[in-house]
Amino acid sequence: MIDTLSPKDNPVNSPAKRAIVFGMDGASMEIVKNLADEGHCPNLAALLKQGAWRPMVGVFPTLTPPGWTSLSTGSWPGTHRVMDFNIHKPGQRLDDTEWGINTGLSESEYIWNTFERADKMPILVKWEMSWPPTVKKGIQVEGTGPGVSNHHQLAGYHLFVGGKWAPRRLVAQRDPETLDPSALQTVREFDPVEIREATGWRNVPRSSRPPKEVELVIQPLARGRQDMNPGQRGTPRAFHGLIYARGSHYDRVRVCKSKDAAHLVADLGVGDWSDWWLDRFEIDGKKQAGYVRTKLITLSRKADEFELFFPQIWPNAGYTKPLSVAKEIDQHVGNFLQNPMRDALGLIDDDTYFEMLEFHHQRLADVCEYLTSTRDWDLLMTETHASDYTSHFFLRAADPHSGAQRSVLKRCREGVERTYASIDRMIGRLRKIADKDTAFFVVADHGGTSQQHQVVDIAQVLEETGFLKYKGRGKNREIDWRRTTAAHVGLVHIFVNLKGRQPGGIVAQKDFDKVRRELIAALYGYEDSQTGHRPFALALTREDAEMVNLWGDLVGDVVYALRAEFDGAHGKQLPSVSFGMAGQHSTFIAAGAGIRRAGLLAGQVRVVDVAPTVCYLTGTPMPRNVEGGVVYEALKEPDWHLQ
C-alpha cells in the first residue's frame, strides 16, 4: 500500500490528534463482553457503550509473537515473519529454532516507527513484542514478552517454605514452555528452608517462645529464561529470618541482612507486606541495584509451617530507552515491576497474586500518567499480560465442561473476574489521560478458552502414526533423525525431513508430496484414545496455508489446527473459535475522537486492521508493508481526508 500522507502534509484537521492503544494479551472479545455485561468491568462497559466493538479475527497460530507483531505492524505473519515463540531456521535441523521475542526478526514497520517518521512522539509502556527497542525519538519502557521472558530482571520470585507447606495447584497438566514461556519446566518452583532454633543473634526482640530462624538465600538470575537473562552467573545473597512470638504463639518474622535483629528490612505478621527497598546483587562480578519486597504468607502457631514470598527483583535502570527515563521513573513514580508473578500462580495463594497484580497494573498506569504529563505525545501504547495469565491458570477450569469440582469452578471463575476487574481499573486510569481529541482503542493479540479434554500432544501423534522416531530411553531419549520422516516445529508447523534441505534429511524430493498427503490423512484420521473423537480441525499444505495468512519458507510443509476442546488456553485453535464463556476472537473496542457510537459492528475486523485505523484517524502515514485496512464502519467521518 502506498502512503497517502507524508510528514510534511500531515493534516491538522484529523479526527483524532492522538491515540491510546491498550492491549490485553489473550483476552477474547467473548469474555470481555460477558464480564462487562455482568458488571465486573465498568470502564470496558462504558467504552463498549460509547464506541464501536467487534469480535476480531486474529492470527494463526493464536499466539503472542505473531499476534502482537501483526497488531503493531498491520501485516500478517507471512509478511512480517514473526511466526511463533520458536521459529524454523531454513536449512537447519528441525529442532534448531530461533527465539521469536525479537523485533529484529520483523520485516514490517512498527506503528511507533511510522509515527516517528511523521515527526510524532510515541510512548510505549511494556508494549508486548517491542524489544529490543526500535524507537529513535520516542520513549520505551520495557516491552519484551510474558513474565519470565525479559532481559532485565535480576531475579525471579523466591518462595521460601518450610514444614508442612504444600502448593495450591488446580490441575496436574501444565502448559509447555512452547506455549507459555512463563511456565518454566526445568526449574525448582519453590525454595525449601530448615526451621531451626535461633543461634548467634544480637538484639533479639522480646519473645514468649524460643526464637527460631531460617536462612533466605536469594539467587540472582533464578527463574528467568537463561537465553534472556542479563548475565551468566549470579552470586547468592543471604538474608536471615528470625521467627518469634510477640503474643502467646509464633506470630512474627523479622527479615534482616545479618544476624543482628536491629538491622532489619522488614518485621512481618501473617499477611503483611514489607515496603519496597533498593538492594544490590552481584551478577557476573558486578553489583546491580534492584527493588525487593517480601510478604509473610504463612506462619503456624508452632512455627512448623512457614511461607515467605519475594516477588520478581527488578532493576532501577537499564530497561528503558532513553536510559534516562528509568531514572525519571525511579525518582518521580517509584519502582517498576514487569511480572506480577504469573509463574507463581498455584504455588502462592490467590490473594497474594492479586495483590501483586493490582500493584503491577496501578504502577503501569502511574508510569503512563507521568510520561504523558511531562512531554508532548501523539501515541501511547501499553499492555497487560494478566488476561493471558488467567487463561492459562483460572480460565482453563472456569467452565462446567472442564469437569472440575464445584469448589475449583468457583475459585477459577472468581480468578477470572478478579483479573479483569484489575485490568478494568487500569483502563479507568488511562481513560483519564484521554481528552476529547484522543481516540481510545482496546485490543488483544488472541483469545483464550477453557479446557475440556487432555491437550493433544503433536509429538505423540506423530510418533504413534510413524512419522517421528526416537532412540534411547528416559532422559537419554532423543529424536532419531535417520528414521524420522516428519517433525513438528513451534506450535502448528510440521516439516518433512527432506533430503537436501535439512541436514541428514531422509525423504527424497520425489516422495515429498506423498509424505505430506500421508501426514494430512493421518491427522484427520487420528482418534483421541480417551474420547474416541477426532481432535484435528484443519490440516493444510504450506501452499494452502495462505488461507490462514501463513506463507513463506518459515511455514511448515503441513500446518494444522486443533478443535478447541482438545487445546489449552490458546495456540492451536483457529482464531474464529467460540467455546464456553470465552473464545479465540481477539478484542476490538474503539471509542473517543473520531469514533461513532456504533455498538457491535456488522463488518469483519481483523488484527491487521488496528494499526491502519489508528494511523488513518490521527492523520499519520500507513506503516510500510501494511496489509490491513481502515475500519471505516467505526468512524464518524470515513472520508474526512477528502474534506
N, C-alpha and C positions, 0 to 999 in steps of 0.2 A: 504494500500500500504506500502511496506517495504522500509525504507530508503536505497538508493543505495550508498549514500555518507555519510561520517561522518566527524566531525570537524578535525580529525587527518589526513585523507587522502584527504581533500578538494583540488581539483586540482587547480594549479596556472595558467593553460592554458585555463580556462573557457572563452567562447566568450565575456563575459562582466565581468568587475571587480566590477562594482557596478550598481545600478539601481535607477532611479527616477520613481515613480508612482504618477501621478497626477490624482486626482479623481474629477469628476463633478457630483454632485447629480442631478438625474432627467434629464440627458442630453441624448436624443435619438441619435443614430447614424444617423438617418434620418435628424434631424435638423442640426446637426453638419456638415454633408456633404453639405446640402443645403446652409448653411451660409458661409461655406468655399468656395464653388464654386462661390458664389455671391460676394466674395471679402471682407467680413466683418471680416474674421479670418485668416490673412495671416500666422500666426505661425502654426495653425492647418492645413492649406492648405499645408504648407511645410512638415509637418510630414506625412500627407497622401501621398504626392508625394515621400518622401524619404523612406517610410517603408511599412508596411502591415496594413490593416484595414478590419473590417467586422462588420456589424450589429450583436451584441452579444445577445444571448438568456440569459435572466436574471432569477431571482427567481419569484415565485408566492407565496403570493401576490407581486405585483410590488411596493415595499415599502422599506423605508430606513433601518430599523433594519435587516431584513433578507438579504437585498441586500448587504449592506456593510460587514456584517459578513461573507457572502459567498465569497465576493471578498477577504477578509482578511484571510480566512482560507482554501479556496479551497474545502469546503464541503457544502452540501445542507442543507436547513433549517431542514429537517428531522433528520439530524445528529447533527448539532450544536445547534438546538432547540431554536434559537432566531427567533421566528415566526412573530413578529408583534410589534407595539408600546404597545399594550395591549394583554397580553398572558394569556391564560386559566390556572387556577390553578386546577390541577386534585383533585377531591374530594370536591371542594368548590362550593358554589353557582355560577351560571354562570355570575353574574355581579361582581364577585370578581376576579380581574385580576392583573397580575404582569406587572410593567412598564418595557418595553423592552430595554431601553437605559442603559445597564449594562453589562460590559464584564464578570462579574461573572456568567452570565447565559450560556455563550458559553461552550459547551463540546468539542470543537475542538481547536487546537492550532493555534494561530495567527502567521502570517508570520514573524512579527518582533521578536517574541519569538523564532521562528525557526532560524532566523539569529543570535540571541544571543546564541542559542545552538551550533552554528557553530563558536563561538568566533568572530562574526562580529558585527558591530555597526549600529543599525537602528536609524533614526531620524524621528519622527512623528510631523508634524506641523498641528494642527487642523484636523487630520485624523478622519473621522466620526466613531462613534461607537467604540471608543478605550478607554473609561473612565468607571470606574476607571483604572488607568494605570496598565498594566501588564509587562511593560518593567522593566528589572532588571539592565542591564548595559547601555542600550540605553538612548535616550533623547526623552521626550514627552512634547509638548506644547499643552495644552487644548485637545479637542478631544471628545466632547460629542455628541450633536445632533443639529437639526436645530434651529437656532435663540434662542428663549427663553428657550430651553431645555438645560440648562447648570447649573453647580454647583457653578459658581463663580461670576457672575455679581452682583454688589452692587445695581444696579437699572436698570430697563429697560428704554426705551425712555420716555421723557416727552414732550408733545406738548401743550404749553400754548397758548390759543386762547381767543380772546375777540371780542365783537361787531358782525359784520356781517359775520364772518368767516363760511365757510361750507367745509365739506370734499370733496375729489376728487375721488369719487368711480367710478368703472367701471360697476360692476354687483351687483345685490342685494344678490344673493345666495353666502354665504361664505362656504369654505370648513370646515368640522368639525375638532375638535382637534384630533380625532382618525386618521385622515389622515394627517393633517398639524398641529403639536403641536404649531407652532408659531401663529396660528390663534386663540388666546385665546377668548373664547366666553363669559366669565362672568366678564370681567374687563372693566372699562370705558376706551375708546380709546383715549381720549384727556382730557386736564386739563383746564377747564374754569377759566378765571380770570376777575376781575372787573377793568375797566379802570376808574380811578378817578383822581381828582385834587391832585397834589403832596403836601404833608404836612410834616413838620418836617425834611426836608432835609438840609444838610450842603454842602457847596462847590458846589452849583449847577452851571453848566456851563451856559454861556450866551445863551439865548433862545428868539427867536422872538415871541414865543407863550407861554402862561402859561404852565409850565411843568405839565405832568401827570405821574401817577405811576401805577405799577402793582406789586402784590406780587407773587413771583415764588417759590412755595414750592416743593422741591424735596422729594419724598417719597422713602427711601431705600426699596429694595425688590419689588417695584412696577413693574408690568407687567413681572413677572417671573413665572415660574411654581412653585407653592407652595411646591410640593414634591421634588424640586431640589434646592430651594433657600438656600443660605449659612447662614441661620438663621431664626428665627421666628418673630422677631419684629424689625422694623426699625424706628428710631426716625426722624420725619420730620425735614427738614433743609430748612430754608427760605433764598432766595436771593431776591433782590429788583431791579425792573426795573424802570428807570427814562426815560420817553418819553419826548423829547424836540425837538426844531426846530432850527437847525443851519441856515437853509435858511428861506424862507417865509412861509413854512408849516412844519408840523411834519415830521421829516426825520431821527431821530436818537433814539437809545435806549442805555442807559448806564446800564450795569448789575453790581450790587455791592453786597458786602457781608453785608452791613448795609446801613442805610440811610445817608451815607456820600459819596457823589459822587466822592470824591478823592480816595476812597478805591474800585476802580473798578477792575473787572476781564475782562471786555470787553466793548468796545464802538462801536456800530454797525450801519451801514446803511443797507438799504434793500438789501438782497443778500449776506451780509458779514458773514463770519465765524470768530469766535474768534480762538485764539490759544488754544491748549490743556493746561489745568492747573491741577495740582495734588491737590486734596482737601480731606477732611476727613469727614466720615459719620459714624453715630452710629448705630450698629446692635447688638441687644441683649446686650446692655450696653457697647459694646466695640467699640473703634474707628478703622475704617478701611480706608485706603487710596485708592482713585480711581481717574481715569482721567476723566475730564469734558471738554466739548466743547459746544458751542451754536451758533445758526445761526438765524438771523432775516430774516424770510421768507417774512412776510407781515407787512406793516405799512401804512395805508392810510393817505392822506394829513391832514384829520381832526382827526386822531387818533381814528376813530370809527371802525377800523378793524385792528386786531393785531394778529400776529402769530410768536411765538418764539420757536425754537426746540432745545432740548437737546437729543443727541443720548445716547445709552447704556453707563452706567458708569461701567468701567471695572477696577479691582484692579491692583495694581502694583506688586502683589506677590500671591503665593499660587496656581497658575494654571499650574505649570509645574512639571515635575519630571526629574532630581532632582529639589528641590525647588530653588536652587541657579541659575538655568537657567533663571528664571523670573527676577532676579536681573541683570543678564548679558544683557538680552533684554532691560530692563529699562535703563541701563547705555549706551549701545552701539548701540541700534536700536531706541528705543522710545516706546511709549505706544502701547499695544496690543489692538485689537478690535475683538471680536468674532462674533458679529451680525451687519451687515450693515443696519439694520432697516427694515428687511422684514415685521415685524409686523406693521410698519407704512405706508406701501405701500397703496395708496388710500386715505390716510389722508394728508400727506405731498405731495408737488409737486414732479413730477418725477425727475426734475433736482437735487433736494436735495438728493433724494435717490441715484441717480447715482454718485453724489459727494462722498457720504459715501461709496458706493460700490467700487469706484476706490481707495479710501484710504485703505479700507479693503484688497483688492487684492494686492496692492503695499506693504502694511505692511506685509502681509503673505510672499511675495517674499523677502522683506528685512530680515525677520527672517530666511528664508531658506538660503539666501546668507550668513548671519552672521554665522549660526551654521555650515554650510558645509565648511566655510573658516577658522574656528577656531579649528576644530578637524578632525581626520580621520573618514571616514564614508563609509558605504557599501550600505545602503538603505535609500533613502529619500522618505517619503510618505506625501503628502499634498493634501488638498481638498478644493473645494469651494462648497457652497450650493446655490450659486446665480442662477445657471441654474434651480434648482427646485423652487426657489422663483419666477422666471419669468414664470415657468409653471403654478403655482397657481394663478398668477395675470395677466400677459400680454398674455401669450400664449393661455389662455382659450378663448380669443376673437380675436385672430390674424388671424384666417382663415375665409373666407367668409361664410362657412357653419354654423358658430356660429350665424349668423343672426344679428350681431352687425351693428350699423350705421357706415357709411364710416369714420367719424371722430374717432370713437372708434377703428375701424380696423387699421387706420393709427397710432394712439397712441400705440396700442398693438404691432403692427409689429415693430415700432421703439424701443419699450421697449425690445423686444426680441433681436433685433440687437445690441442695446447698451449693454445689458447684456453680450452677447457672445463676443463682441469686448473687453470689460473689462477683461473677462476671458482670452481671447487670449493674451492680453498684459501681464498678469501674466505668462502665458505659455512661452512667449518670454523671460522673466526674468529667468525662470527655465531652458530654453534651454542653456543659457549662463553658467549655473553651470555644465552642462553635457559636458564631454570631449569625446575623441574618444573611451574610454573604458567604456562608460556609455550607458546602454540600457534605453530608454525613453518610458514610457507607459502612455497613456491617456485612462482612463476607466470611466465607470459610473455604478451606482448600479441599475438603472432602467431608463425608459424614461419618457416622458410626452407628453400629447396631448391637443388639443383644446377641447372645449365643444360644442356639438351641441344641445342636449336636456337637460331638467331638470335631475339632477342626481337622480338615483333611490335610495330611502331610504329603506334599507332592513328591518328596524323595521316596517315601514309602510306596506311593502309587507307581512311580517309575521303576522301583525295584521289583514290585510284585508283577508288573507287566513285562519285565525282562529287558528294559532299556538301560537301566542303571545297575552296574555290578560293583561289588565290594570285595575287598580282600582283607584278611586279618580279622581279629575279634576284639570286642570291648574297646578300650582306649586306643588300641592299635588299628581299629577298623578304619579303612580309607577307601576312596573310590579307586577301582581298578580300571584305569583308562584304556588298557589294552583290550578290554571286553565290553566297555560301555559304549553304547551307540548314541545315547542322548542324555543330557543332564540339564537341570534347572539352574537358572541364574537370576538373582533378585527374586521378586515375588511372582511374576506371571509369565516369565520367559523360559522357554525350553529350546536349547540349541542342540542341533545334531553334531556329534563328534566327527566332523568332516575331515577327511584326509586332504592334506594340502592347505587347509585353513586353520585348523587347530594343531598345535604340536602333538604328535603322536595320534592324530586322528585316524579312525579305522573305517569310517563309512566312505565308500567310493562315491565320486560325483554322480555316477550313473544310477546309484541307489538312493540319492538324496531325497527325491520326491516320494519314492516308495516308503522310505522311513518316516517321512512327515505324514503321509496318509495313514500309516500304521499307528503313529502316535495319536493322531486325531481320533481315529477309530477306537483306540484303547481308552482314551479319556472319556469319550461319550459312552462307551460300554462299561465303564468301571462302576461297580456297585459297592456302596459302603457296607461293610460287614455287619455293623450294628443295627442299621435301619433297613437295609435292602434297597435304599434309594440311590439314585444316580446323582452325585453331587456337582458334576460339571455342567455349567450353564452354557458355556461357549468355548469353542476351540477353533482357532483360525491360523492359517498360514501367515507368514510375515506380510506377504503381498495383500492379503485380505484384512490385515490388522489396521490398515489405513482407516477403516470404518470406525475404529475406536481411537483415531488420531495418533497412531503409532506408525512410524515408518523409519527407514534407515538401517544402517548396519549394527546399531545397538539393540535393535528389536530382535526378539527370539525368532527362530525359524518357525516355531509354533507358539502362539500366545493363547492363554486360557483364562477363563473366569469361573468362579465357584458360585453356586447358589448361596444366598445369604445365610441360610440356616446351617451351612457347613463351613462358614468362615468365622473368624473372630470379629473384633470391632470393625475392621475395615481392611482394605488392601486388595483382596482378590475378588471382591464383589463389583458388579457393574455400577457405574455412577448414577443410574436411574432407579435403584432399588429402594423400595419402602418395606420396612419389616418391623412389626410390633409398634412400639411407641416412637420409633426413630426411622432412620434410613440412610442412604448414601447421597441423597441430594445435598449439595452444598447450600449454605445460607447465602441469600442475597437480599439485602434491605437497603434502600436508598431514601433519604429524606433531606429536607433543608433546601438551600438555594438551588433553584432551577428544577427541582423535582416536584411533580404534581402529586396530589392526593389521590393516587390511583388504586391503592389496595393491591389485591392479587392481580398480577399481570397475566394477560392471555398468551402472549408470545413467549417462546423459549428464551431463557437466559443461560449463557454458558460462562464457564470460569474465565475464558479468554476475553469476555466482553467487559470485564470490570475495568481494566486499565484504559482501554479506549474511551469508555464512558466518562471516567474521571478526567481524562485529558480533554475531551470534547467540551465538557461542562465548564472547565476552567480556561478554555482558550489556549491550550497547550498542544504542541505538535504531537503526532502519534509516535509511539515507540517504534524504532526500527525493527523490522520483521514482524510487526503486529499482524495477527490473523483474525482477531476478534472484531466485533462490530459494536457500534454505539447502541445502547438500549433506548432507542428513541421513544418507545411506548411509555417510558417512565418520565419523560421530560415535559416541562410546561411549554417550552418553545423549541420543538425539534429543529426548526430551520433558523435558529437565532443568528447563525453566521451569515445569512443572506440579507439580514435587515440593515 
